């Protein structure tokens, strides 16, 4: 294990200033550290990559994926270079041309979805259309459970974007989105087993999937969605996240890996950070409170779009 730990220490030392590390939670008897499977690992490099990832604060599922990627990268390169970082699709068993070859791929959407406003109701969707926001997601507040009101809001949102250049995605409510003729739906990975993906695909709706790290990105790729959302980039109070904020360093690496997809960065992004986020290579940046919490949303939209271009 000393060789593995030495290799892992080299990886950590080479990347400790790359904004890839996040604080590791305190472990206890009731919350033990992740186990490293040294029986099924291909080699020392996989173990070292996994151990390094855990040390850098990656969750267990992501650490395992990274371990395998490190092993593949070392064997393809023919040598171990701790200064590199796995960023090629083949290191993660991803195929950059999957969407083009897969007949079950969801309908494509623009590579650059631009400013992506996540709004709570149809009135806000209408305001975003008037502000010429290129992409809008209707995401209801969690306390809205009235079925007739849901259908009404979705139908009004679809009507609001009709004849405009604004693309409308409906969060979660895929049945209602199909019935109303929305452009697309957005799902979390926890929704994949519950949603009728074939019905969404057959209806021609675009599908956006949320991801929160390497393991979920690899999983999302199997479904060939229309776009992949990556986050949360920064802390957010709007939704309980399954992982800690990923930060810019990780976002930049995720973008390198998944650039064969339209990509959306999301989570705690505002005027102070949107430029740096856009520079990662994502074709879209999702914003929530920076718009809905403003006294002049139209001016904020214009400002955010300017910052994305610079």
Secondary structure by P-SEA (a helix, b strand, c coil): caaaaaaaaaaaaacccccccccccccccccccccccccccccaaaaaaaaaaaaacccaaaaaaaaaaaaaaaaaaccccccccccccccccccccccccccccccccccccccccccccaaaaaaaaaacccbbbbccccccccaaaaaaaaaaaaaaaccccbbbbbccaaaaaaaacccbbbbccccccccaaaaaaaabbbbbbbbccaaaaaaaaaaccccccccccccccccccccccccaaaaaaaaaaccccbbbbbcccccccaaaaaaccccbbbbcccccccccaaaaaaaaaaaaac
